[in-house]
Amino acid sequence: MGCSNSKAVPPVPPSQRSPPPEVASNPLRPSEPQMNNNMAQSFKRPSKGGREGGGGGRGGGGGKLKPNKASAFNAQKQAEKLPKRRMSVAKRGSDVLADMLKTNLSEESPQKQSKSEEKKIDVIAQQGLACRDIGEHEKALGYYVKARNAYGKLLGHEHRKTLNMAVFVANSNAHLGKLDDAIAQLKVVLSKQEKAFGRDDENTLSTLLSLANAYDDKQDHLEARKRYETCLVRQSRKYGDAHPDTLMTLDNLGSLFQADFREFDNALDMYERSLAGHEASLGANHEETLKTAMNMAIVYDEGLRDYKKAEALYKRALDGFAETLGKENALTLDCAENYKCCLEDSGRQGSLEDLMREYFPAA
């Protein structure tokens, strides 16, 4: 008996998102961004009559993928597609801020006396971050606009800090649903950053990824795909595949191929690279590594109907979640439900009974 009416893992509410890590010497300068639940949201494929919920990183419950042509998708199917594993554009801004104050000597403020004024503006930016981290995005936007204008007046409108704060303004607009404004603002900043700092500059790449996210949120998947693919080439060249930003793009692009373009081979290619990068940087049993393994399993399961490969990946992910997070953890149970659906579809009754005894004793 197959599973239907799949629902997506709901994204982490903005008020519960973890604030960016901080360095004691400078609270505006977080350390290297870490992979967390906000950065990679895994797919859930619950059994028939699954838990109530829905809504995912890409705005909708996750309907079970069928092997029909992409052209058969209509508006209703679009609303049912699987969510993407991704970080929100608001979270993306913390990566920009991580580098915002990494100014080179050539970018120092022209006069020493301006340093005190610059620090005052830094405090305004911090206030914006504080508002964002508690979900007060309108207030955060007000602080970001004030800081951007002040940086521009003090340091110049093409200065790195000014441009990076402009990205915060755009990302806040995207978070508030003002996607057309966000996209227009990000395009302007990206052009200026490419001219001033180069296409492979870390801030330029962060802005490019934010632009891809904004297009994706707008459901303009062709434009999102172009930006993600460009960003991935540059990130891989600059950082390698094990860097958190590269991994984020791999996961986003894999999800786009899987849920919107139904290009399952391309999705697997992205997830395989992501899995190798997660294993190299975080270890084989890290939560983010296991999420990628589960997403690969869903491609094999629902996309390619290769149940043997899907089962192996589900089992790996499930065993890892149970060991590291516990059997009662939501991710563990989601993976168990996905695995259960796969075993039902493949007719593996013996394995299904074993799984039911261990994870669904009351069923």
C-alpha positions, 0 to 999 in steps of 0.5 A: 500500500503506497503512501499519499498526501505527503506533508512537508517538514515545516520551517523553523519559525523566525523567532526560533532561529539561532542568532549568528555566532559571535566573536568576543573581540567584535560582536558584529563579526561572527565566526565562520557560519555553521550548518544548522537546521535553518541552513538545510531543511530536509524533506518529509514524506509521512505515511497516509494520514500523517501529522497535520502541518505542512508549509515548507521552505518553499511555501507549500505541502509536499505532494508525493512526486509522480513520474509525469512530465514537468509540463503536467504541473498546474497551479495546484501541483505547484502548491503541493511540491516538496519544499527545498532544504534552504536557509532563509534570505534573512539568515543569509544576511548573517553571512554577509555581516560576518564579513562586513567589518573585514576591511582591508587597510585600503578600505579604512575610513579616510580619517581616524576621527571618523572611527568613533562615528563608524562605531556608532553606526555599527551599533545601529546595525547590531540593533537591527540584528537583534530585532531580526533575531526575535522576529521583529523584521519591520524594526530591523529594516528600519535600523538597516536603512538608517545604518546604510544611509549613515555608512554611505554618508560617512564612508561613501556609497561604494564602500564595502560596509555601505554595500553590505548593509544595503544587502541587509535592507534587501534581505529584510524586504525579501523576508517581509515579502517585498520580493520585487523590491529585494530583487531590484536592490540586490541587482544594484548591489551585486553590480557594484560589488562585482565592479569594486571587489570582483566576482569571486569576492566573498561578499559578492558571492553572498549577494549573488546567493541572496539574489538566487534565494529571492528569485526562488521565493518569487517562484521564478525558478529559471532565474533562480537556477541561473543564479544558483548555478553561477554561484556554485561554479564560483563558490566551488572554485573559491572555497571547494565543496566542503564550505558551508556556503557551497553546501548551501547552494548545492542543497538549494540547487538539488532541491530546485532540480528535484521539486521544480524541474524534476531533473532527478539525475541533476538533483542526485549530482547536487546531493552527492556532492553535498553529501561528500562535502558534509562528510568531509567537513562535519563527519558521516554521522552529523545531522546535516550529513544525514539530512542530505542522505535522506533527501537523496533517498527521496529522489531514489524513492519518489523520483526514480523508483529505485527502492533498493538504493532508497532503502539503503539511504533511508536506513543509513539516515534513520540509524544515524538520527536515532543514534545522535538525536534519539528515537523520539526526535522529530527528524528521526520519526520523519525519516522513519515515516519516509522509510515506512512509505518506501517499504510499503511501495516496494513490498518489503513486508519483512523489513516493514514489520521490523520497522513498525515494531521498532518505531510504530509499536502502537500502529 
